[in-house]
Amino acid sequence: MNKQEQPQGSPMKTIPPYVKALSGSLGGVMEASCLQPIDVIKTRLQLDRSGTYKGIIHCGTTIVRTEGVRALWKGLTPFAMHLTLKYALRMGSNAVLQSAFKDSETGKLSNRGRLLSGFGAGVLEALVIVTPFEVVKIRLQQQRGLSPELLKYKGPLHCARMIIREEGFLGLWAGAAPTVMRNGTNQSAMFTAKNAFDVLLWKKHEGDGKVLLPWQSMISGFLAGTAGPVCTGPFDVVKTRLMAQSKVGGGVKYKGMIHAIRTIYAEEGLRALWKGLLPRLMRIPPGQAIMWTVADQVIGFYEGRYIRRAHL
């Protein structure tokens, strides 16, 4: 789509939350389909305490050799559903929160308001969608083997039912605290950075009628997605460890977020808190690039239609 300049003096258009929710859900489907293998490798590396895997490539080739190529897409169904719902909630709730934080007189959103809106959207998605879906996904991904009859969990629904039966309903919310911290911080940084890069690189302001070209959205989304994984690495490792451990058959190794951080640091060293960082950097920035490429086109289509109607 070509850029469409908004005529001078015309008002900025506020994008409705439902439009942003739709754009996020479509972007989530595309992201999940492309990047699931990286997520499987990241999870296996984070769960590896014995040094089985020597790195990203070794982990991937080992999975393919011992479990088949399809194993790289283990947990795709909950992952795709999780991303679709997560992005719909993230984009929609962020739009609602941004509207609440806008100055009532000027209609402008401050950087503080943008940060708080992103953090609120991240906390909401973590509690409502991310935690239960990632518990199921991680339990499926940590299983090793080729024979379905030897696997404890036969699929997403069976896995969820087993967790509820053995650990209670709250078992689906294992690792909620670090997930809230990770997602809140991530989204706070991501929404602020995406807006900043759009303005800095392309002179694009939300609601101005300009439609970024796909490659422009891809660059802004990629850059916006790089800071979060570095800052939130320990939360992500702790989240994975807490979600992976089952409460069946006795006590658990990690009692909570702070205990897990201390235990990992004491037993495995500081670097262990950033295990899986490289595959996260291989997955999250490209994932944000894919998601924003789709989302910006959907939002841009809406903006373009509004401006054309307004000036007919």
N, C-alpha and C positions, 0 to 999 in steps of 0.2 A: 504494500500500500504506500502511496506517496504521502509525504508530509503535507498536512493541510494547515495553513497559517490562519490563526484566528484574527479577524479584522480588529483593528485597534479600537479600543473603547468598549468592546462587547464583554459581557461578564464571564468570569470563570464558571465552568459547569461542574457542579458537585456530582461525582459518580455515585449512583445508588449502591448500597451494600450488596444487593442481589446480583448486580452486574459483576462486581468484584468477586463475589463468592463463586459465580459461574466460571469466571476466567481462571480462578485458582483451581477449581476441580478439574477442568479440562487440562490445565498444565500438569496437574498431579498424575493423571493417567499416563501422559507422555513420559514424564520423568521416571515413573516406576518401571515402565516397560524397558527403558534404555539402561537403567543403572542398578537393577537388582543384583547382578553378580558382584559388583563392588561392595554392596551392603552385606552380602553373605560373607565375603572375604574379611571385611572389617569386623564382623561379629566373631568369626572364628579366631582371628588374631587377638581380640580382646579377651576371649575366654581361654586362650592358650597359656597355661601356667607352667608347662613342662618343656617348652621350646620345640614342640612338634613342627611348627612352621617356621621357616627361616626368613620369610619375607612375603610380600604381596604375591610375586610371581610364583614362588614355591608353594604358597598356600593354594593359589588358584589351580595350578597344575596337579597338586596332590588331590584336591577335591575331584577334579575331572577324572584322574586316573583311577581313584579308588571308589568313586560314587557315581561317575558319569557326568556328562555335560549338564543334564537337567538339574543336577544338584546345585548348580550356580543360580538357579531360579527358585530354590527352596523358599517357601514363605511368600511367594509373589502375590498370591490372592489376598492375604491380609495386608501385605505391604501396599499394593495398589489401592485397595479399599481405604486403607489408613491414610495414604497420601491424598486421595480424592476428597475424603471427608475433612481431613486436616486443613488442606489448603482452602477449601470452601469456608470452613469456620474461621481460619486465620484471616483471610482477606475480608470476609464479611464483618467479623467482629472488629478488626482494625479500622474499617471504614466507619463503623458506628462510634467507636471510641474517639477517632479523629474528629468526627462531627461534634462530639461532646466537648472536646478540648479546644476547638476553634474559638477565636476571639469573637464575642457576640456582635461587636460593632464593625470590625474590619473583615471578619470571615477568614482571617489568616491563621495558620497553624504554626506555633513556635516549635523550635527544635526539642524543647522539653516535652511539649505535648506529643510530638511524634515519637519520642523515646518511650513515654509512658503508654501510649497507645499500642506500640509494638510489644512492650513487656506484658501488658494486659492480655493482648491476643495470644501471646505465647503461653502464658499461664493457663488461659482458658482451654486452648487446644491440648495442652499437656494433661490436664485433668479429665477432660471429656473424651478425648479420642486417642491421643498418642500413647499414654501408658498402657491401657489394656491391649491395644493392637500390637505394641512392641513386645509385651510379655509373651503373647502367642507367637509372634514372628521369631523371637529369639529362642524360645523353647523348640520350635521346629528347626531352626537353623543349626542349633548345637547338636542335633542328632546326627550320628554318623552311621553309615551303612547303606547297603543297596536293597536289602530285603524288607519290604514294608511290614511283613508280619513280625519282624524283630524290633521294629520301632515302637516306642511307647505311645507317641502321638501320631495318629493316622492322617490328620489334616487339621485345618484351622478350627472348625467347629468341635471336632473331637477333642482337640487340645484344650479349648476353652472349657468344655464340659468337665474334662479330667481335672483341670486346675480348680474349678469351683467345687467339685466333689471332694477332692483331697485337701485343699488348702482354704476353702471358703471363698465367698464372692470377692472379698478384698484381696485374694491372691492375684487377681487380675490387675491390681494396682500396686504390685511390688515395685519398688524403685520410684515411687511417685515424686518424692522430694527432689532428688537430683534431676529428674525429668523436668519438673517445674522450673528449677534454676537454669537448666540448660536451654529450654525452649524460650523462657522469658527473656534471658539475656540475648539469645540468638536473634529473636524477632525484633527486639528493641534496636539492635545494631543493624539488622538487615534492612528494615523499612527505612531507617534514617539514611543508611549508606546508599540504598537504591535511589532515593529521591535526590541525594546530593550528587551522585554520579550522573543522573539524568540531566540535572541542571548544569553541572560543570562541563560535561562532555558534549551534550546535545542541545543545551538551552531549552530543555523540555520541562514545562511546569504542568502539574496535574490540572486537567480541565481547560487547557489552553487550545485544544483542538488539534495539536500536532500529533501525528502518529509515527512513532519510531519505526524505522525499518527493522526487520528481524535481527540482523546482525548487530544493530545498535542496542536493542534490548538484551541480546545475548551477552554483549560486553559488560553492560551495566549490571546485569544479574550475576554474572560470574564474579566481578569485582566485589559486589555487595555480599556474596556468599563466602568470602575467604576469611574474614576476621573471626566469625563465630566459632568455627572448629578449634582454632588455636586457643581462644579464651576459655572455651567450655570443655576442653578435652577431659579433665578429671571428672566432671559431672557425667560425661558420656560413658567413661569406663566404669564408674561406680554404678550408674544406671544399668548397664549391661550385666554386671556381676550380680546385682541384687535381683534383677528380673530372671536371670538364668537359674538361680538356686531354688530348689524345691524344699518345702517345709516338711515333706513326707519322710518318715523314718528317723526322726530325731531333730536335734538342733541345727541351726544354720550357721554358716561361717561368718557372715556379715550381719550385724545387728541393726544397721541403719547407715545413712549416708556418711556421717562423721566417722563412725567406727570403721566403715569400709575404706575410707580415705586413709585413716591411720594404719589399718592393717596392710593395705597394699603398699604403702610407703615403707613400713617396717620390714615386710617380707620380700618385696621385689624392687624397692628403690623408687626414687622420684620419677624416673623416666617411665615407669610402668603406668603412671597416671595419664600418660599421653599415648598409651598403646593404641594402635589403630588410627593414629592421626593422619598418616599419609593416605590410607584408603578413604578416610573421611574427606580429606582435601581433594581426592580424586572423584568423590561422589557429590559432596554438597555444592561446591561452586558450579560444576557442570549441571547439577540438578537445578540450581537456581537459574542458571542460564536458560535451560530448556523451559522451566516453568514460566519465567518472565517473558520469554519470546512468545509463548502462546497467550499468556494473560494480557500482555500489552496490546496484542492484535485484537483481542476481544474487547478490551476497554477502548482502544483506539477506534474500533468500528462504531461503538456506541457514541463516542465523542464526535466522530465525523458525521454521523446521522443527525445528532442534535444540532450541530452548527449549520448543516445544510438546511434543516427544517427552519432554524431560526432566521435564516436570511433569504428564504424564498419570497 
